Amino acid sequence: MSVSDLPRTEANVLKGHEGAVLAARFNGDGNYCLSCGKDRTIRLWNPHRGIHIKTYKSHGREVRDVHVTPDNSKLISCGGDRQIFYWDVSTGRVIRKFRGHESEVNAVKFNEYSSVVASAGYDQSLRAWDCRSHSTEPIQIIDTFQDSVMSVCLTKTEIIGGSVDGTVRTFDIRVGRELSDDLGQPVNCISMSNDGNCILASCLDSTLRLLDRSTGELLQEYKGHICKSFKTDCCLTNSDAHVTGGSEDGYIYFWDLVDASVVAKFKAHSLVVTSVSYHPKDDAMITSSVDGIIRVWKK
């Protein structure tokens, strides 16, 4: 993938949220996206046509994260009201509420089979919930973190959490083993490479760090952006050739994965960029910001 293929041309602007948009995510096939924010709502969009499809309301405080199942039938959301909501996408009905976190919930993710949800909380814990049972109790609580857990990733057998305590911890559910990588700086977002071999961690010293998943070795560091006090997303492009992330000055950065050089940067928003989501197949990206706007970018 060449630098010229990176999405830097604004294709659409999605407006509707009142206040900061805290997350915007493509769905599994990249045809739709979901957003959530300070206005306590979740919104479903067709980003390629710039159309708002549906609004989901039930949260009592800001919605911090949202994730949809691969078949687009269910979604999960979390936020400042300490609750996790499991929704039917088409009807907009809340199927179940998972309660148990003692404070705000920062992030949620479905597993590959959409049967389990993992949540990351301000209460220093990761929790796993069974979507198929009618119990509202977590099936697992991981509370070895020393500070707020900001982000969570899942593999077939592992739950991975990134925390303000400076660690990225991997829990193998099958054997009950924990691996901890200490980055020495507060971690506010983690994402996995598409090949599953690496973890990208955004730290509050304005540095993204790439870790080898099997060894914990620090492979590369990416700098130039500002990330000191806000949760700003980071991810890899769908080819794993470039790293991208938002900045508190409204810029989007692209780095070369291997040599960590900044290959592109552009002003995307007037305020802090909270979220970046790269299209699973095409050269397209959505970004969201404290400015209340979601932008769709194409090459």
C-alpha positions as CSV (number, residue, x, y, z in Angstrom):
1,M,0.0,0.0,0.0
2,S,1.5,3.3,-1.0
3,V,1.2,6.6,0.8
4,S,-0.9,8.0,-2.1
5,D,-3.6,5.4,-1.2
6,L,-4.1,6.7,2.4
7,P,-7.5,8.3,2.9
8,R,-7.0,12.1,3.2
9,T,-9.9,13.5,1.2
10,E,-13.1,14.4,3.1
11,A,-15.9,12.3,1.6
12,N,-18.7,13.0,4.0
13,V,-19.5,14.8,7.3
14,L,-21.9,13.2,9.7
15,K,-23.6,15.6,12.0
16,G,-26.3,15.0,14.7
17,H,-24.6,14.5,18.0
18,E,-24.9,17.2,20.5
19,G,-21.6,17.6,22.2
20,A,-18.4,15.5,22.0
21,V,-18.4,12.3,20.0
22,L,-16.4,9.8,22.1
23,A,-16.1,6.9,19.6
24,A,-16.9,6.1,16.0
25,R,-16.5,2.6,14.7
26,F,-17.0,0.8,11.3
27,N,-19.0,-2.4,11.5
28,G,-17.5,-5.7,10.4
29,D,-17.9,-5.2,6.6
30,G,-17.4,-1.5,6.6
31,N,-20.8,-0.6,5.1
32,Y,-22.0,1.1,8.2
33,C,-20.6,2.9,11.3
34,L,-21.7,3.5,14.8
35,S,-21.0,6.5,17.0
36,C,-21.6,7.5,20.6
37,G,-21.0,10.5,22.8
38,K,-21.7,12.9,25.5
39,D,-25.3,13.4,24.4
40,R,-26.0,9.8,25.8
41,T,-26.9,8.5,22.4
42,I,-25.6,5.9,20.0
43,R,-26.1,6.6,16.3
44,L,-26.1,4.3,13.3
45,W,-24.9,5.8,9.9
46,N,-24.3,4.9,6.3
47,P,-21.0,6.9,6.2
48,H,-20.5,6.4,2.4
49,R,-23.8,8.1,1.6
50,G,-23.7,10.4,4.6
51,I,-27.0,9.2,6.0
52,H,-28.2,8.9,9.6
53,I,-30.2,5.7,10.0
54,K,-31.1,5.3,13.6
55,T,-30.6,6.7,17.1
56,Y,-30.4,4.5,20.3
57,K,-31.3,6.0,23.6
58,S,-31.2,4.4,27.1
59,H,-28.0,5.4,28.7
60,G,-28.3,7.8,31.7
61,R,-24.9,9.4,31.1
62,E,-22.3,9.8,28.3
63,V,-21.8,6.7,26.1
64,R,-18.0,6.0,25.9
65,D,-17.8,3.0,23.5
66,V,-19.9,0.9,21.1
67,H,-19.3,-2.3,19.2
68,V,-21.4,-4.3,16.8
69,T,-21.6,-8.1,16.1
70,P,-20.1,-9.4,12.8
71,D,-23.7,-10.1,11.5
72,N,-24.8,-6.5,12.4
73,S,-27.8,-7.8,14.5
74,K,-26.7,-6.8,18.0
75,L,-24.6,-4.0,19.5
76,I,-23.1,-3.4,22.8
77,S,-22.5,0.0,24.5
78,C,-21.1,1.3,27.8
79,G,-20.6,4.6,29.5
80,G,-20.7,6.9,32.5
81,D,-23.7,5.3,34.0
82,R,-21.7,2.1,34.9
83,Q,-23.9,0.0,32.7
84,I,-23.4,-2.1,29.6
85,F,-26.3,-2.3,27.2
86,Y,-26.9,-5.2,24.8
87,W,-29.1,-4.0,22.0
88,D,-31.1,-5.4,19.1
89,V,-29.9,-3.2,16.1
90,S,-33.0,-3.4,14.0
91,T,-35.6,-2.7,16.7
92,G,-33.5,-0.5,18.9
93,R,-34.6,-2.5,21.9
94,V,-32.3,-3.1,24.9
95,I,-32.2,-6.9,25.3
96,R,-30.2,-6.9,28.5
97,K,-28.3,-4.6,30.9
98,F,-25.1,-5.9,32.5
99,R,-24.4,-4.3,35.8
100,G,-21.5,-4.9,38.1
101,H,-18.8,-2.3,37.4
102,E,-18.4,0.0,40.4
103,S,-17.6,3.0,38.2
104,E,-17.7,4.3,34.7
105,V,-17.2,1.7,31.9
106,N,-14.6,2.9,29.3
107,A,-14.6,0.2,26.6
108,V,-16.5,-2.8,25.3
109,K,-15.9,-5.5,22.8
110,F,-17.7,-8.6,21.5
111,N,-15.7,-11.8,21.0
112,E,-15.5,-13.4,17.6
113,Y,-18.7,-15.5,18.1
114,S,-20.7,-12.6,19.6
115,S,-21.4,-14.8,22.6
116,V,-19.2,-13.0,25.2
117,V,-18.6,-9.3,25.8
118,A,-15.6,-7.9,27.6
119,S,-15.7,-4.6,29.3
120,A,-13.0,-2.3,30.7
121,G,-13.8,-0.1,33.7
122,Y,-12.6,2.8,35.7
123,D,-12.9,0.5,38.7
124,Q,-9.6,-1.1,37.6
125,S,-11.2,-4.3,36.3
126,L,-11.9,-6.2,33.1
127,R,-15.2,-8.1,33.2
128,A,-16.6,-10.8,30.8
129,W,-20.3,-11.2,30.3
130,D,-22.3,-14.1,28.6
131,C,-24.8,-12.8,26.1
132,R,-26.5,-16.1,25.8
133,S,-27.4,-16.7,29.4
134,H,-30.0,-14.6,31.2
135,S,-27.7,-13.9,34.1
136,T,-26.6,-10.3,34.5
137,E,-23.6,-11.3,36.6
138,P,-20.1,-11.4,35.0
139,I,-18.7,-14.8,34.1
140,Q,-15.2,-13.5,34.9
141,I,-13.6,-10.6,36.7
142,I,-10.0,-9.6,36.2
143,D,-8.9,-7.1,38.8
144,T,-5.1,-7.2,38.8
145,F,-4.8,-3.7,37.3
146,Q,-3.6,-0.9,39.6
147,D,-5.5,1.9,37.8
148,S,-8.4,2.5,35.4
149,V,-8.6,0.1,32.5
150,M,-9.2,2.2,29.3
151,S,-9.3,-0.2,26.4
152,V,-9.9,-3.9,25.7
153,C,-9.1,-6.3,22.8
154,L,-10.2,-9.9,22.3
155,T,-8.7,-12.9,20.5
156,K,-10.3,-16.4,20.4
157,T,-8.7,-17.3,23.8
158,E,-7.5,-14.1,25.3
159,I,-8.7,-10.8,26.8
160,I,-6.2,-8.0,26.5
161,G,-6.5,-4.8,28.6
162,G,-4.6,-1.5,28.5
163,S,-4.5,0.6,31.7
164,V,-3.5,3.9,33.1
165,D,-1.2,1.9,35.4
166,G,1.1,1.7,32.4
167,T,0.5,-2.0,31.6
168,V,-0.9,-4.0,28.7
169,R,-2.1,-7.3,30.3
170,T,-3.0,-10.4,28.4
171,F,-5.2,-13.1,30.1
172,D,-5.4,-16.5,28.5
173,I,-8.8,-17.7,29.4
174,R,-8.1,-21.4,28.7
175,V,-5.2,-21.8,31.1
176,G,-5.8,-18.9,33.5
177,R,-2.4,-17.3,32.8
178,E,-1.7,-13.6,32.8
179,L,1.2,-11.8,30.9
180,S,2.0,-8.2,31.7
181,D,4.0,-5.7,29.6
182,D,4.9,-2.6,31.5
183,L,5.2,0.4,29.2
184,G,6.0,2.9,31.9
185,Q,3.4,5.4,30.7
186,P,-0.4,5.5,31.1
187,V,-2.1,3.5,28.3
188,N,-5.3,5.0,27.0
189,C,-6.0,2.8,23.9
190,I,-4.9,-0.5,22.5
191,S,-5.6,-2.1,19.2
192,M,-4.4,-5.2,17.5
193,S,-2.7,-5.6,14.1
194,N,-4.8,-7.4,11.5
195,D,-2.5,-10.3,11.4
196,G,-2.9,-10.6,15.2
197,N,0.9,-10.6,15.9
198,C,1.2,-7.1,17.4
199,I,-0.5,-4.7,19.8
200,L,-0.5,-1.0,19.3
201,A,-0.7,1.1,22.5
202,S,-1.4,4.8,22.7
203,C,0.3,6.3,25.7
204,L,-0.2,9.6,27.5
205,D,3.4,10.7,26.7
206,S,2.4,11.4,23.1
207,T,3.8,8.1,21.9
208,L,2.3,5.1,20.2
209,R,4.1,1.8,21.0
210,L,4.1,-1.4,19.0
211,L,4.5,-4.6,20.9
212,D,5.2,-8.1,19.8
213,R,2.3,-10.1,21.1
214,S,4.2,-13.3,21.7
215,T,7.3,-11.8,23.4
216,G,6.2,-8.4,24.7
217,E,9.1,-6.9,22.9
218,L,8.8,-3.2,22.0
219,L,9.1,-3.2,18.2
220,Q,8.7,0.5,17.4
221,E,7.6,3.9,18.7
222,Y,5.6,6.5,16.8
223,K,5.7,10.2,17.7
224,G,4.7,13.7,16.5
225,H,1.1,13.9,17.6
226,I,-0.1,15.2,21.0
227,C,-1.7,12.8,23.4
228,K,-1.4,14.0,27.0
229,S,-4.8,14.2,28.7
230,F,-7.5,12.7,26.3
231,K,-8.3,9.2,25.2
232,T,-7.4,9.2,21.5
233,D,-7.7,6.1,19.4
234,C,-5.0,4.5,17.3
235,C,-5.1,1.6,14.9
236,L,-3.3,0.0,11.9
237,T,-4.5,0.4,8.4
238,N,-6.2,-2.8,7.0
239,S,-2.9,-3.8,5.2
240,D,-0.9,-3.3,8.4
241,A,1.5,-1.1,6.4
242,H,0.7,2.1,8.3
243,V,-0.2,3.2,11.8
244,T,-2.7,6.0,12.3
245,G,-3.9,7.9,15.3
246,G,-5.6,11.1,16.3
247,S,-4.0,14.1,18.0
248,E,-5.3,16.6,20.6
249,D,-4.7,19.5,18.1
250,G,-7.2,18.0,15.7
251,Y,-4.7,16.4,13.4
252,I,-4.6,12.8,12.0
253,Y,-1.2,11.2,11.6
254,F,-0.1,8.3,9.5
255,W,3.2,6.6,10.2
256,D,5.2,4.0,8.3
257,L,4.8,0.8,10.3
258,V,8.5,-0.2,10.0
259,D,10.6,2.9,10.1
260,A,8.0,5.0,12.2
261,S,8.4,8.1,9.9
262,V,5.4,10.4,9.6
263,V,4.2,9.8,6.0
264,A,1.1,12.0,6.2
265,K,-0.7,14.3,8.5
266,F,-3.6,16.6,8.1
267,K,-6.0,18.8,10.1
268,A,-9.2,16.7,10.4
269,H,-11.1,18.5,13.2
270,S,-11.2,21.8,15.1
271,L,-10.7,20.1,18.5
272,V,-9.3,16.9,20.0
273,V,-9.7,13.8,17.8
274,T,-11.2,11.1,20.0
275,S,-11.6,8.2,17.5
276,V,-10.2,6.8,14.3
277,S,-11.6,3.7,12.6
278,Y,-10.1,2.2,9.5
279,H,-12.3,0.5,6.9
280,P,-11.8,-3.3,7.0
281,K,-11.2,-3.6,3.2
282,D,-11.1,-0.3,1.5
283,D,-8.9,2.8,1.8
284,A,-11.4,4.7,3.9
285,M,-11.5,6.0,7.5
286,I,-13.8,7.7,9.9
287,T,-12.7,10.1,12.6
288,S,-14.6,11.7,15.4
289,S,-13.9,14.6,17.7
290,V,-14.8,16.6,20.8
291,D,-16.1,19.1,18.2
292,G,-19.2,16.9,17.8
293,I,-18.5,15.9,14.2
294,I,-17.7,12.6,12.5
295,R,-15.8,12.8,9.2
296,V,-15.5,10.2,6.5
297,W,-12.2,10.1,4.6
298,K,-11.3,8.4,1.3
299,K,-8.2,8.4,-0.8
